[in-house]
């Protein structure tokens, strides 16, 4: 990845429990900067290139959970 490259990022909620959310992220480079051709030149890639993949687990505080989830948590 270089300055001037263009990426597209996607996030997908994979799993949701009472107080946790599991999210998968992917970023693909779709346009590459071509400084060798000029300061503002770019090339659209024929196939997007995977730049990054990640999985995140977020914990939601009980006080921020929705009413139905909060009721389940207190049972």
N, C-alpha and C positions, 0 to 999 in steps of 0.2 A: 504494500500500500504506500502510495506517495501522494503528496499534495496535488490536488487536481483530479485524482481518481474519484469515480462516482460509485457509491455502493447502494444497494437496496437491502433493507433489513426487514425480517419477518419474525414475529413472536407468536407462539401458539401455547395456549393453556392446555397442559397435558393432563393434569390431575388436580382435583380440588377436594380438600377435606374440610373439616370444621374450621380449623385455624391455620391451614397451610395451603399454599398455591405452588404448584410445580409448573414452570414455564420453560419452554425450549426456544432458543433464539438462533437465527442463522443470518449471516450477512454475506452477500455476494457482490463481487466487483463486476459492474456491467459496462463501465466506460473507463478507459485507461488514458491518462494524460500522456501526450507525445511531445515532450519538450524538445526532442531532437528535430522536430519539424517546425517548431515555432512556440512562442510563449503561451498561446491559447489553443494550440492544436490538441485534438483528442481523437480517440478511435473507439468505436462501439465494438465490443467483443462479440464474436459469433456465438459463444457459449458463456454464460456467467461463470465466474470463478469463485469457489467458496473461499471466503476470506476469514470467517470466524464462525464457530459453533459453540454454544454454551447452554447450560441448564442451570436454572435458578430455583431455589426454594425460598419462598417468602413466608414468614410467620406473621399472622395477623393477631394483634393483641385482642384479648377477650373483650375489652371495652369497645373495640372498633368493629366487632363482628356484627352481622345482621341479626335482627331480633330472633328469627327462627334458629339461626346457628347458635346464638347465645342461649336460647332455651335448651337446646340439645347439650350444650357444654355444661350447663348447670344441673343436668339430670344425673 
